[in-house]
Amino acid sequence: YNADYQKKLARLNVAILATWPGWGSSQKTTLDTAVKQIKAINPNTKVFAYVIGESLGIPSSSAWVEYESKVNSANWWLYTNGLTSSKILSDFGHDCYVINITNYAKKDSSGQVFAQWFANYSASEFNSPSLDGLFTDNVFWKPRRDGDWNLDGKVDSQNDASVQGWYRQGYRLYLDSLKKAMP
């Protein structure tokens, strides 16, 4: 929404915009309007909205209350064992916790695991007709933390090939669900 910053972004081949629920509302604009303004300067700039599903900081800003509430109510955090133990801190440290992206995550009331819900949430919350897509950060080939990924009450090692497969399958489900939500 800052004209000078939009000019700088328009000089790039690719621009990734940090996003959050309600982005631009305090400036009385929308993500779509900002993207259109960048593309009006340079229609060749590819503009993506930044999303991250790997972890969430607590306490998060008020913009993330709905998201955080959903993760809490569905028990989608990565725990040391089961669904009632300690949440696992992410590599980002203090008050940022890992979310269980695997297909083993508990299903919510609509039958979705986090990977499916997050894809639909991101497509609904951050998609705009002018965007070229979403940039999903922190998609790794293996988890960065040990935890009870399959909810069997035992800590699963991030270095176990099976755990790595579960993790990648979860991201595959996320990406397939995202493609379906915003082809």
N, CA, C and O atoms as a DFTB+ gen file, in Angstrom:
732 C
 N C O
     1  1       0.799      -1.199       0.000
     2  2       0.000       0.000       0.000
     3  2       0.841       1.261       0.000
     4  3       0.297       2.360      -0.115
     5  1       2.146       1.132       0.125
     6  2       3.064       2.261       0.063
     7  2       3.556       2.380      -1.375
     8  3       4.189       1.463      -1.897
     9  1       3.264       3.510      -2.015
    10  2       3.575       3.692      -3.437
    11  2       5.072       3.541      -3.737
    12  3       5.436       2.930      -4.742
    13  1       5.933       4.083      -2.889
    14  2       7.379       3.961      -3.122
    15  2       7.823       2.504      -3.020
    16  3       8.636       2.040      -3.819
    17  1       7.286       1.787      -2.036
    18  2       7.643       0.387      -1.874
    19  2       7.117      -0.437      -3.048
    20  3       7.791      -1.356      -3.511
    21  1       5.925      -0.115      -3.527
    22  2       5.372      -0.825      -4.685
    23  2       6.253      -0.617      -5.916
    24  3       6.435      -1.548      -6.702
    25  1       6.794       0.567      -6.096
    26  2       7.704       0.823      -7.218
    27  2       8.956      -0.039      -7.110
    28  3       9.443      -0.570      -8.108
    29  1       9.470      -0.171      -5.894
    30  2      10.657      -1.008      -5.687
    31  2      10.337      -2.470      -5.985
    32  3      11.137      -3.164      -6.613
    33  1       9.170      -2.942      -5.537
    34  2       8.774      -4.321      -5.803
    35  2       8.577      -4.562      -7.294
    36  3       8.914      -5.631      -7.804
    37  1       8.040      -3.582      -7.985
    38  2       7.756      -3.714      -9.423
    39  2       9.036      -3.831     -10.248
    40  3       8.977      -4.248     -11.404
    41  1      10.184      -3.475      -9.688
    42  2      11.463      -3.630     -10.393
    43  2      11.929      -5.082     -10.389
    44  3      12.820      -5.449     -11.155
    45  1      11.336      -5.906      -9.535
    46  2      11.760      -7.288      -9.368
    47  2      11.022      -8.233     -10.311
    48  3       9.934      -7.926     -10.798
    49  1      11.629      -9.373     -10.554
    50  2      10.937     -10.418     -11.313
    51  2       9.892     -11.113     -10.461
    52  3       8.822     -11.479     -10.947
    53  1      10.213     -11.295      -9.161
    54  2       9.329     -11.974      -8.216
    55  2       9.264     -11.157      -6.936
    56  3      10.293     -10.724      -6.416
    57  1       8.052     -10.944      -6.427
    58  2       7.844     -10.268      -5.151
    59  2       6.989     -11.174      -4.266
    60  3       5.981     -11.726      -4.704
    61  1       7.413     -11.310      -3.023
    62  2       6.664     -12.118      -2.056
    63  2       6.219     -11.178      -0.942
    64  3       7.041     -10.570      -0.256
    65  1       4.901     -11.071      -0.775
    66  2       4.347     -10.147       0.201
    67  2       3.998     -10.877       1.493
    68  3       3.286     -11.881       1.471
    69  1       4.493     -10.378       2.603
    70  2       4.097     -10.916       3.905
    71  2       2.606     -10.646       4.077
    72  3       2.135      -9.535       3.832
    73  1       1.877     -11.663       4.497
    74  2       0.430     -11.508       4.628
    75  2      -0.039     -11.961       6.001
    76  3       0.644     -12.724       6.683
    77  1      -1.191     -11.490       6.390
    78  2      -1.853     -11.891       7.624
    79  2      -3.337     -11.612       7.441
    80  3      -3.718     -10.817       6.581
    81  1      -4.173     -12.256       8.240
    82  2      -5.607     -11.995       8.115
    83  2      -5.909     -10.506       8.319
    84  3      -5.446      -9.895       9.281
    85  1      -6.674      -9.949       7.419
    86  2      -7.011      -8.532       7.488
    87  2      -5.946      -7.615       6.926
    88  3      -5.988      -6.403       7.141
    89  1      -4.986      -8.188       6.201
    90  2      -3.893      -7.403       5.628
    91  2      -4.454      -6.187       4.886
    92  3      -5.371      -6.324       4.076
    93  1      -3.921      -5.030       5.155
    94  2      -4.295      -3.805       4.455
    95  2      -5.525      -3.099       4.993
    96  3      -5.782      -1.957       4.612
    97  1      -6.289      -3.733       5.861
    98  2      -7.537      -3.119       6.325
    99  2      -7.289      -1.821       7.090
   100  3      -8.096      -0.895       7.006
   101  1      -6.191      -1.741       7.833
   102  2      -5.900      -0.503       8.563
   103  2      -5.564       0.644       7.609
   104  3      -5.679       1.815       7.971
   105  1      -5.150       0.300       6.393
   106  2      -4.828       1.304       5.375
   107  2      -5.963       1.461       4.367
   108  3      -5.834       2.163       3.365
   109  1      -7.068       0.796       4.654
   110  2      -8.258       0.824       3.793
   111  2      -7.951       0.362       2.366
   112  3      -8.364       0.978       1.384
   113  1      -7.210      -0.750       2.293
   114  2      -6.894      -1.358       1.007
   115  2      -7.012      -2.871       1.149
   116  3      -7.326      -3.387       2.222
   117  1      -6.758      -3.563       0.056
   118  2      -6.782      -5.027       0.073
   119  2      -5.509      -5.546      -0.571
   120  3      -4.782      -4.810      -1.238
   121  1      -5.261      -6.806      -0.360
   122  2      -4.123      -7.449      -1.000
   123  2      -4.268      -7.365      -2.514
   124  3      -3.302      -7.074      -3.220
   125  1      -5.464      -7.619      -3.005
   126  2      -5.699      -7.575      -4.452
   127  2      -5.403      -6.193      -5.031
   128  3      -4.803      -6.086      -6.100
   129  1      -5.812      -5.149      -4.341
   130  2      -5.542      -3.784      -4.807
   131  2      -4.046      -3.523      -4.850
   132  3      -3.543      -2.958      -5.821
   133  1      -3.330      -3.929      -3.811
   134  2      -1.878      -3.713      -3.779
   135  2      -1.186      -4.462      -4.915
   136  3      -0.279      -3.927      -5.553
   137  1      -1.611      -5.691      -5.164
   138  2      -1.012      -6.471      -6.248
   139  2      -1.298      -5.798      -7.597
   140  3      -0.408      -5.695      -8.441
   141  1      -2.519      -5.349      -7.793
   142  2      -2.869      -4.644      -9.040
   143  2      -2.011      -3.398      -9.228
   144  3      -1.606      -3.085     -10.347
   145  1      -1.735      -2.691      -8.143
   146  2      -0.913      -1.476      -8.239
   147  2       0.523      -1.816      -8.622
   148  3       1.140      -1.094      -9.404
   149  1       1.054      -2.892      -8.087
   150  2       2.407      -3.332      -8.461
   151  2       2.432      -3.740      -9.926
   152  3       3.340      -3.362     -10.666
   153  1       1.435      -4.510     -10.344
   154  2       1.387      -4.991     -11.726
   155  2       1.069      -3.873     -12.717
   156  3       1.389      -3.996     -13.899
   157  1       0.446      -2.785     -12.258
   158  2       0.221      -1.636     -13.132
   159  2       1.544      -0.969     -13.494
   160  3       1.692      -0.412     -14.582
   161  1       2.499      -1.030     -12.575
   162  2       3.831      -0.481     -12.821
   163  2       4.631      -1.436     -13.704
   164  3       5.297      -1.012     -14.648
   165  1       4.557      -2.731     -13.386
   166  2       5.272      -3.745     -14.163
   167  2       4.429      -5.018     -14.216
   168  3       4.426      -5.799     -13.264
   169  1       3.720      -5.229     -15.311
   170  2       2.861      -6.409     -15.409
   171  2       3.624      -7.733     -15.417
   172  3       3.017      -8.793     -15.268
   173  1       4.942      -7.685     -15.588
   174  2       5.740      -8.914     -15.609
   175  2       6.194      -9.377     -14.228
   176  3       6.697     -10.491     -14.086
   177  1       6.025      -8.546     -13.223
   178  2       6.400      -8.952     -11.866
   179  2       5.433     -10.028     -11.392
   180  3       4.216      -9.851     -11.436
   181  1       5.987     -11.132     -10.945
   182  2       5.187     -12.216     -10.360
   183  2       5.062     -11.919      -8.862
   184  3       6.065     -11.744      -8.169
   185  1       3.828     -11.864      -8.375
   186  2       3.580     -11.503      -6.979
   187  2       2.917     -12.680      -6.260
   188  3       1.900     -13.210      -6.706
   189  1       3.521     -13.073      -5.135
   190  2       3.028     -14.183      -4.331
   191  2       2.763     -13.706      -2.907
   192  3       3.448     -12.817      -2.401
   193  1       1.777     -14.299      -2.277
   194  2       1.510     -14.042      -0.866
   195  2       2.259     -15.083      -0.042
   196  3       2.260     -16.268      -0.377
   197  1       2.884     -14.642       1.019
   198  2       3.684     -15.495       1.897
   199  2       2.777     -16.158       2.926
   200  3       2.007     -15.485       3.612
   201  1       2.873     -17.485       3.030
   202  2       2.176     -18.228       4.076
   203  2       3.146     -19.235       4.685
   204  3       4.111     -19.655       4.045
   205  1       2.876     -19.610       5.920
   206  2       3.700     -20.613       6.588
   207  2       2.792     -21.476       7.453
   208  3       2.042     -20.966       8.286
   209  1       2.866     -22.770       7.252
   210  2       2.027     -23.684       8.004
   211  2       2.812     -24.562       8.958
   212  3       2.228     -25.389       9.658
   213  1       4.101     -24.403       8.997
   214  2       4.961     -25.278       9.784
   215  2       4.889     -24.980      11.267
   216  3       5.032     -25.887      12.087
   217  1       4.669     -23.714      11.630
   218  2       4.663     -23.332      13.034
   219  2       3.862     -22.050      13.214
   220  3       3.512     -21.368      12.251
   221  1       3.586     -21.746      14.467
   222  2       2.847     -20.526      14.789
   223  2       3.366     -19.999      16.119
   224  3       3.547     -20.752      17.076
   225  1       3.599     -18.695      16.161
   226  2       4.048     -18.065      17.393
   227  2       2.888     -17.776      18.331
   228  3       1.810     -17.376      17.892
   229  1       3.113     -17.980      19.621
   230  2       2.106     -17.726      20.639
   231  2       2.749     -16.831      21.696
   232  3       3.858     -17.168      22.110
   233  1       2.185     -15.749      22.168
   234  2       0.929     -15.250      21.669
   235  2       1.123     -14.544      20.334
   236  3       2.030     -13.726      20.181
   237  1       0.304     -14.851      19.413
   238  2       0.398     -14.234      18.102
   239  2      -0.370     -12.917      18.123
   240  3      -1.072     -12.614      19.088
   241  1      -0.234     -12.156      17.076
   242  2      -0.960     -10.897      17.009
   243  2      -2.453     -11.183      16.906
   244  3      -2.860     -12.301      16.590
   245  1      -3.247     -10.185      17.169
   246  2      -4.696     -10.354      17.133
   247  2      -5.189     -10.782      15.757
   248  3      -6.277     -11.345      15.639
   249  1      -4.411     -10.525      14.728
   250  2      -4.815     -10.926      13.375
   251  2      -4.920     -12.436      13.237
   252  3      -5.682     -12.938      12.411
   253  1      -4.152     -13.160      14.047
   254  2      -4.090     -14.619      13.931
   255  2      -4.971     -15.347      14.935
   256  3      -4.837     -16.561      15.084
   257  1      -5.864     -14.653      15.626
   258  2      -6.682     -15.268      16.672
   259  2      -7.531     -16.420      16.133
   260  3      -7.583     -17.482      16.753
   261  1      -8.190     -16.233      14.999
   262  2      -9.030     -17.297      14.429
   263  2      -8.183     -18.520      14.078
   264  3      -8.572     -19.651      14.370
   265  1      -7.044     -18.297      13.460
   266  2      -6.138     -19.374      13.075
   267  2      -5.654     -20.125      14.312
   268  3      -5.718     -21.353      14.373
   269  1      -5.172     -19.375      15.290
   270  2      -4.661     -19.978      16.517
   271  2      -5.759     -20.746      17.249
   272  3      -5.517     -21.833      17.774
   273  1      -6.950     -20.186      17.284
   274  2      -8.081     -20.845      17.933
   275  2      -8.395     -22.180      17.273
   276  3      -8.687     -23.161      17.956
   277  1      -8.335     -22.219      15.955
   278  2      -8.604     -23.450      15.220
   279  2      -7.538     -24.505      15.517
   280  3      -7.866     -25.666      15.759
   281  1      -6.276     -24.110      15.501
   282  2      -5.188     -25.045      15.797
   283  2      -5.329     -25.578      17.223
   284  3      -5.116     -26.766      17.466
   285  1      -5.687     -24.702      18.163
   286  2      -5.888     -25.137      19.546
   287  2      -7.057     -26.104      19.675
   288  3      -6.922     -27.160      20.293
   289  1      -8.199     -25.754      19.101
   290  2      -9.398     -26.578      19.272
   291  2      -9.276     -27.934      18.580
   292  3      -9.851     -28.920      19.041
   293  1      -8.533     -27.986      17.484
   294  2      -8.356     -29.243      16.755
   295  2      -7.159     -30.053      17.263
   296  3      -6.922     -31.168      16.797
   297  1      -6.410     -29.497      18.214
   298  2      -5.209     -30.162      18.743
   299  2      -4.209     -30.495      17.635
   300  3      -3.722     -31.622      17.549
   301  1      -3.911     -29.520      16.801
   302  2      -2.999     -29.751      15.682
   303  2      -1.542     -29.442      16.003
   304  3      -0.688     -29.543      15.122
   305  1      -1.242     -29.074      17.229
   306  2       0.150     -28.853      17.593
   307  2       0.892     -30.183      17.552
   308  3       0.275     -31.243      17.663
   309  1       2.182     -30.134      17.397
   310  2       3.018     -31.320      17.582
   311  2       3.316     -31.415      19.069
   312  3       3.856     -30.484      19.666
   313  1       2.957     -32.555      19.667
   314  2       3.143     -32.770      21.097
   315  2       4.249     -33.801      21.322
   316  3       4.628     -34.541      20.414
   317  1       4.752     -33.828      22.553
   318  2       5.772     -34.817      22.888
   319  2       5.182     -36.228      22.857
   320  3       5.847     -37.171      22.431
   321  1       3.931     -36.371      23.309
   322  2       3.227     -37.650      23.158
   323  2       1.729     -37.420      23.310
   324  3       1.284     -36.710      24.212
   325  1       0.968     -38.026      22.424
   326  2      -0.480     -37.865      22.451
   327  2      -0.909     -36.442      22.163
   328  3      -0.222     -35.697      21.465
   329  1      -2.070     -36.072      22.718
   330  2      -2.632     -34.747      22.459
   331  2      -2.669     -33.870      23.701
   332  3      -3.153     -32.739      23.643
   333  1      -2.171     -34.367      24.809
   334  2      -2.294     -33.596      26.042
   335  2      -0.960     -33.258      26.680
   336  3      -0.932     -32.678      27.765
   337  1       0.126     -33.599      26.047
   338  2       1.444     -33.324      26.612
   339  2       1.948     -31.954      26.148
   340  3       1.179     -31.146      25.627
   341  1       3.207     -31.708      26.336
   342  2       3.797     -30.419      25.971
   343  2       3.891     -30.248      24.462
   344  3       4.190     -31.186      23.722
   345  1       3.625     -29.011      24.029
   346  2       3.833     -28.663      22.621
   347  2       5.336     -28.563      22.365
   348  3       6.114     -28.264      23.271
   349  1       5.730     -28.818      21.121
   350  2       7.142     -28.793      20.737
   351  2       7.496     -27.403      20.196
   352  3       6.850     -26.893      19.281
   353  1       8.532     -26.808      20.780
   354  2       9.024     -25.523      20.282
   355  2       9.638     -25.698      18.899
   356  3      10.255     -26.723      18.610
   357  1       9.466     -24.702      18.058
   358  2      10.077     -24.736      16.726
   359  2      11.507     -24.227      16.803
   360  3      11.988     -23.850      17.871
   361  1      12.173     -24.222      15.671
   362  2      13.528     -23.669      15.592
   363  2      13.535     -22.159      15.808
   364  3      14.588     -21.566      16.044
   365  1      12.359     -21.540      15.726
   366  2      12.285     -20.091      15.881
   367  2      12.312     -19.690      17.343
   368  3      12.384     -18.504      17.664
   369  1      12.253     -20.693      18.249
   370  2      12.454     -20.441      19.659
   371  2      11.238     -19.982      20.420
   372  3      10.123     -20.449      20.189
   373  1      11.465     -19.079      21.312
   374  2      10.511     -18.622      22.317
   375  2       9.096     -18.404      21.772
   376  3       8.878     -17.574      20.889
   377  1       8.166     -19.147      22.302
   378  2       6.734     -19.000      22.015
   379  2       6.338     -19.268      20.560
   380  3       5.322     -18.747      20.100
   381  1       7.106     -20.055      19.843
   382  2       6.743     -20.466      18.485
   383  2       6.764     -21.992      18.462
   384  3       7.787     -22.615      18.749
   385  1       5.628     -22.579      18.119
   386  2       5.467     -24.017      18.244
   387  2       5.177     -24.686      16.907
   388  3       4.602     -24.078      16.005
   389  1       5.586     -25.949      16.794
   390  2       5.433     -26.738      15.574
   391  2       3.992     -27.243      15.466
   392  3       3.372     -27.608      16.464
   393  1       3.481     -27.256      14.251
   394  2       2.153     -27.795      13.957
   395  2       2.332     -29.141      13.255
   396  3       3.231     -29.303      12.430
   397  1       1.476     -30.096      13.585
   398  2       1.548     -31.432      12.988
   399  2       0.899     -31.405      11.604
   400  3      -0.327     -31.406      11.488
   401  1       1.715     -31.381      10.572
   402  2       1.257     -31.313       9.180
   403  2       0.947     -32.695       8.604
   404  3       0.416     -32.794       7.498
   405  1       1.270     -33.756       9.336
   406  2       1.123     -35.102       8.772
   407  2      -0.342     -35.509       8.640
   408  3      -1.235     -34.879       9.207
   409  1      -0.562     -36.563       7.887
   410  2      -1.906     -37.117       7.728
   411  2      -2.375     -37.807       9.001
   412  3      -3.547     -38.168       9.109
   413  1      -1.477     -37.996       9.970
   414  2      -1.832     -38.586      11.258
   415  2      -2.423     -37.567      12.222
   416  3      -2.959     -37.947      13.263
   417  1      -2.336     -36.286      11.898
   418  2      -2.894     -35.266      12.786
   419  2      -4.369     -35.561      13.029
   420  3      -5.051     -36.143      12.186
   421  1      -4.833     -35.155      14.178
   422  2      -6.231     -35.359      14.531
   423  2      -7.131     -34.653      13.503
   424  3      -6.799     -33.568      13.027
   425  1      -8.255     -35.267      13.170
   426  2      -9.214     -34.649      12.251
   427  2     -10.115     -33.695      13.023
   428  3     -10.467     -33.947      14.176
   429  1     -10.478     -32.605      12.374
   430  2     -11.393     -31.660      13.000
   431  2     -12.836     -32.117      12.804
   432  3     -13.077     -33.209      12.288
   433  1     -13.777     -31.305      13.205
   434  2     -15.192     -31.686      13.132
   435  2     -15.687     -31.869      11.699
   436  3     -16.709     -32.520      11.481
   437  1     -14.987     -31.311      10.733
   438  2     -15.377     -31.501       9.327
   439  2     -14.601     -32.631       8.664
   440  3     -14.740     -32.858       7.462
   441  1     -13.776     -33.350       9.449
   442  2     -13.044     -34.499       8.934
   443  2     -11.720     -34.158       8.268
   444  3     -11.141     -34.997       7.578
   445  1     -11.234     -32.942       8.466
   446  2      -9.975     -32.528       7.841
   447  2      -8.831     -32.563       8.838
   448  3      -9.006     -32.263      10.019
   449  1      -7.652     -32.937       8.341
   450  2      -6.425     -32.769       9.117
   451  2      -5.898     -31.361       8.828
   452  3      -6.399     -30.673       7.938
   453  1      -4.887     -30.942       9.584
   454  2      -4.366     -29.582       9.426
   455  2      -3.978     -29.272       7.987
   456  3      -4.283     -28.187       7.492
   457  1      -3.314     -30.199       7.307
   458  2      -2.842     -29.947       5.932
   459  2      -3.989     -29.520       5.021
   460  3      -3.832     -28.603       4.215
   461  1      -5.125     -30.172       5.143
   462  2      -6.282     -29.835       4.312
   463  2      -6.890     -28.502       4.738
   464  3      -7.176     -27.642       3.905
   465  1      -7.082     -28.346       6.036
   466  2      -7.679     -27.116       6.535
   467  2      -6.819     -25.909       6.177
   468  3      -7.337     -24.890       5.719
   469  1      -5.494     -26.019       6.387
   470  2      -4.608     -24.892       6.129
   471  2      -4.609     -24.505       4.651
   472  3      -4.550     -23.320       4.324
   473  1      -4.674     -25.480       3.766
   474  2      -4.743     -25.179       2.332
   475  2      -6.004     -24.377       2.022
   476  3      -5.946     -23.364       1.325
   477  1      -7.123     -24.827       2.534
   478  2      -8.387     -24.122       2.276
   479  2      -8.423     -22.760       2.954
   480  3      -8.926     -21.791       2.385
   481  1      -7.894     -22.686       4.164
   482  2      -7.824     -21.414       4.877
   483  2      -6.959     -20.418       4.103
   484  3      -7.365     -19.275       3.891
   485  1      -5.787     -20.843       3.687
   486  2      -4.874     -19.960       2.948
   487  2      -5.493     -19.493       1.636
   488  3      -5.400     -18.317       1.285
   489  1      -6.118     -20.409       0.917
   490  2      -6.749     -20.041      -0.357
   491  2      -7.878     -19.052      -0.133
   492  3      -8.063     -18.129      -0.926
   493  1      -8.622     -19.234       0.923
   494  2      -9.743     -18.338       1.222
   495  2      -9.266     -16.990       1.754
   496  3      -9.770     -15.943       1.348
   497  1      -8.306     -17.017       2.652
   498  2      -7.861     -15.802       3.338
   499  2      -6.919     -14.946       2.502
   500  3      -6.984     -13.718       2.567
   501  1      -6.043     -15.576       1.714
   502  2      -4.977     -14.822       1.057
   503  2      -5.036     -14.812      -0.464
   504  3      -4.274     -14.079      -1.094
   505  1      -5.901     -15.588      -1.062
   506  2      -5.964     -15.628      -2.515
   507  2      -6.607     -14.349      -3.043
   508  3      -7.562     -13.839      -2.458
   509  1      -6.099     -13.857      -4.106
   510  2      -6.722     -12.746      -4.816
   511  2      -6.541     -13.008      -6.304
   512  3      -5.563     -13.638      -6.707
   513  1      -7.459     -12.537      -7.111
   514  2      -7.363     -12.793      -8.557
   515  2      -6.070     -12.274      -9.188
   516  3      -5.628     -12.798     -10.210
   517  1      -5.477     -11.272      -8.602
   518  2      -4.280     -10.670      -9.193
   519  2      -2.982     -11.358      -8.787
   520  3      -1.960     -11.196      -9.454
   521  1      -3.014     -12.124      -7.699
   522  2      -1.813     -12.839      -7.255
   523  2      -1.420     -13.926      -8.245
   524  3      -2.266     -14.474      -8.952
   525  1      -0.146     -14.226      -8.284
   526  2       0.338     -15.347      -9.096
   527  2       0.354     -16.642      -8.306
   528  3       0.567     -17.712      -8.875
   529  1       0.132     -16.558      -7.007
   530  2       0.059     -17.754      -6.183
   531  2       0.467     -17.468      -4.761
   532  3       0.657     -16.317      -4.369
   533  1       0.601     -18.539      -3.989
   534  2       1.054     -18.458      -2.611
   535  2       2.463     -19.033      -2.520
   536  3       2.779     -20.042      -3.151
   537  1       3.291     -18.383      -1.733
   538  2       4.624     -18.895      -1.435
   539  2       4.556     -19.516      -0.051
   540  3       4.388     -18.810       0.943
   541  1       4.686     -20.833       0.015
   542  2       4.634     -21.534       1.289
   543  2       6.051     -21.761       1.780
   544  3       6.831     -22.483       1.158
   545  1       6.374     -21.137       2.900
   546  2       7.715     -21.245       3.461
   547  2       7.813     -22.464       4.373
   548  3       6.807     -22.995       4.844
   549  1       9.038     -22.886       4.607
   550  2       9.372     -23.981       5.525
   551  2       8.776     -25.319       5.111
   552  3       8.255     -26.053       5.951
   553  1       8.847     -25.635       3.849
   554  2       8.483     -26.973       3.362
   555  2       9.795     -27.745       3.250
   556  3      10.600     -27.502       2.351
   557  1       9.992     -28.667       4.165
   558  2      11.240     -29.404       4.240
   559  2      11.033     -30.862       3.862
   560  3       9.896     -31.329       3.784
   561  1      12.098     -31.568       3.633
   562  2      12.012     -32.985       3.278
   563  2      11.887     -33.863       4.504
   564  3      11.545     -35.040       4.396
   565  1      12.163     -33.293       5.681
   566  2      12.002     -34.023       6.931
   567  2      11.647     -33.016       8.012
   568  3      11.955     -31.831       7.882
   569  1      10.995     -33.480       9.089
   570  2      10.696     -32.552      10.183
   571  2      11.981     -32.047      10.826
   572  3      13.025     -32.693      10.750
   573  1      11.888     -30.893      11.453
   574  2      13.046     -30.345      12.151
   575  2      13.023     -30.661      13.639
   576  3      13.950     -30.310      14.368
   577  1      11.971     -31.319      14.084
   578  2      11.836     -31.652      15.496
   579  2      11.314     -33.072      15.675
   580  3      10.560     -33.584      14.847
   581  1      11.726     -33.690      16.762
   582  2      11.144     -34.958      17.191
   583  2       9.818     -34.647      17.878
   584  3       9.666     -33.586      18.483
   585  1       8.873     -35.555      17.788
   586  2       7.585     -35.392      18.461
   587  2       6.695     -36.573      18.126
   588  3       7.086     -37.460      17.368
   589  1       5.520     -36.584      18.682
   590  2       4.579     -37.686      18.434
   591  2       3.791     -37.394      17.156
   592  3       2.616     -37.030      17.208
   593  1       4.440     -37.554      16.033
   594  2       3.847     -37.225      14.732
   595  2       2.639     -38.107      14.403
   596  3       1.691     -37.632      13.778
   597  1       2.652     -39.378      14.808
   598  2       1.548     -40.283      14.459
   599  2       0.580     -40.516      15.617
   600  3      -0.289     -41.385      15.532
   601  1       0.723     -39.748      16.698
   602  2      -0.195     -39.757      17.842
   603  2      -0.354     -41.129      18.481
   604  3      -1.451     -41.510      18.890
   605  1       0.746     -41.867      18.565
   606  2       0.680     -43.193      19.202
   607  2       1.224     -43.163      20.633
   608  3       1.400     -44.211      21.253
   609  1       1.489     -41.959      21.158
   610  2       1.965     -41.834      22.524
   611  2       3.468     -41.934      22.674
   612  3       3.974     -41.923      23.796
   613  1       4.202     -42.032      21.564
   614  2       5.659     -42.154      21.610
   615  2       6.304     -41.059      20.770
   616  3       5.750     -40.618      19.763
   617  1       7.470     -40.636      21.198
   618  2       8.214     -39.629      20.446
   619  2       8.801     -40.277      19.200
   620  3       9.462     -41.312      19.285
   621  1       8.561     -39.673      18.053
   622  2       9.081     -40.152      16.772
   623  2      10.280     -39.301      16.371
   624  3      10.219     -38.073      16.431
   625  1      11.355     -39.938      15.970
   626  2      12.568     -39.230      15.583
   627  2      12.425     -38.602      14.204
   628  3      11.939     -39.227      13.262
   629  1      12.853     -37.368      14.113
   630  2      12.862     -36.660      12.830
   631  2      13.782     -37.345      11.818
   632  3      13.658     -37.125      10.613
   633  1      14.700     -38.174      12.308
   634  2      15.650     -38.856      11.429
   635  2      15.174     -40.232      10.963
   636  3      15.857     -40.889      10.177
   637  1      14.014     -40.668      11.441
   638  2      13.442     -41.950      11.030
   639  2      12.832     -41.804       9.631
   640  3      12.064     -40.878       9.374
   641  1      13.180     -42.721       8.742
   642  2      12.694     -42.647       7.355
   643  2      11.167     -42.678       7.284
   644  3      10.586     -42.005       6.433
   645  1      10.512     -43.431       8.143
   646  2       9.044     -43.480       8.149
   647  2       8.462     -42.124       8.529
   648  3       7.511     -41.655       7.903
   649  1       9.023     -41.506       9.537
   650  2       8.557     -40.192       9.992
   651  2       8.754     -39.162       8.878
   652  3       7.884     -38.326       8.634
   653  1       9.887     -39.231       8.216
   654  2      10.147     -38.316       7.108
   655  2       9.116     -38.508       5.998
   656  3       8.673     -37.538       5.382
   657  1       8.737     -39.759       5.745
   658  2       7.703     -40.048       4.752
   659  2       6.349     -39.488       5.163
   660  3       5.636     -38.928       4.330
   661  1       5.982     -39.630       6.436
   662  2       4.714     -39.076       6.928
   663  2       4.692     -37.568       6.735
   664  3       3.683     -36.992       6.328
   665  1       5.817     -36.943       7.032
   666  2       5.939     -35.487       6.931
   667  2       5.752     -35.035       5.477
   668  3       5.006     -34.096       5.200
   669  1       6.429     -35.705       4.573
   670  2       6.304     -35.347       3.147
   671  2       4.903     -35.637       2.620
   672  3       4.386     -34.883       1.796
   673  1       4.282     -36.720       3.086
   674  2       2.905     -37.029       2.673
   675  2       1.947     -35.935       3.147
   676  3       1.004     -35.583       2.440
   677  1       2.188     -35.407       4.330
   678  2       1.365     -34.310       4.833
   679  2       1.482     -33.076       3.957
   680  3       0.481     -32.432       3.643
   681  1       2.707     -32.747       3.562
   682  2       2.879     -31.596       2.670
   683  2       2.302     -31.879       1.289
   684  3       1.801     -30.968       0.629
   685  1       2.367     -33.108       0.856
   686  2       1.745     -33.475      -0.422
   687  2       0.241     -33.245      -0.352
   688  3      -0.349     -32.695      -1.282
   689  1      -0.382     -33.665       0.752
   690  2      -1.815     -33.434       0.943
   691  2      -2.115     -31.940       0.970
   692  3      -3.096     -31.495       0.375
   693  1      -1.276     -31.161       1.658
   694  2      -1.446     -29.715       1.688
   695  2      -1.391     -29.128       0.280
   696  3      -2.270     -28.358      -0.109
   697  1      -0.364     -29.490      -0.480
   698  2      -0.205     -28.921      -1.825
   699  2      -1.316     -29.378      -2.771
   700  3      -1.801     -28.585      -3.579
   701  1      -1.725     -30.644      -2.682
   702  2      -2.847     -31.121      -3.494
   703  2      -4.134     -30.389      -3.124
   704  3      -4.915     -30.017      -4.000
   705  1      -4.350     -30.187      -1.838
   706  2      -5.551     -29.470      -1.378
   707  2      -5.498     -27.998      -1.791
   708  3      -6.525     -27.415      -2.138
   709  1      -4.326     -27.407      -1.754
   710  2      -4.166     -26.006      -2.167
   711  2      -4.428     -25.869      -3.662
   712  3      -5.090     -24.924      -4.092
   713  1      -3.916     -26.797      -4.448
   714  2      -4.137     -26.759      -5.897
   715  2      -5.634     -26.881      -6.213
   716  3      -6.139     -26.229      -7.127
   717  1      -6.323     -27.711      -5.458
   718  2      -7.763     -27.892      -5.650
   719  2      -8.525     -26.621      -5.245
   720  3      -9.501     -26.241      -5.893
   721  1      -8.069     -25.976      -4.175
   722  2      -8.733     -24.767      -3.669
   723  2      -8.477     -23.554      -4.549
   724  3      -9.329     -22.671      -4.641
   725  1      -7.327     -23.495      -5.192
   726  2      -6.995     -22.364      -6.078
   727  2      -6.180     -22.872      -7.262
   728  3      -4.959     -22.721      -7.315
   729  1      -6.899     -23.483      -8.215
   730  2      -6.189     -24.124      -9.345
   731  2      -5.327     -23.172     -10.157
   732  3      -4.688     -23.589     -11.123
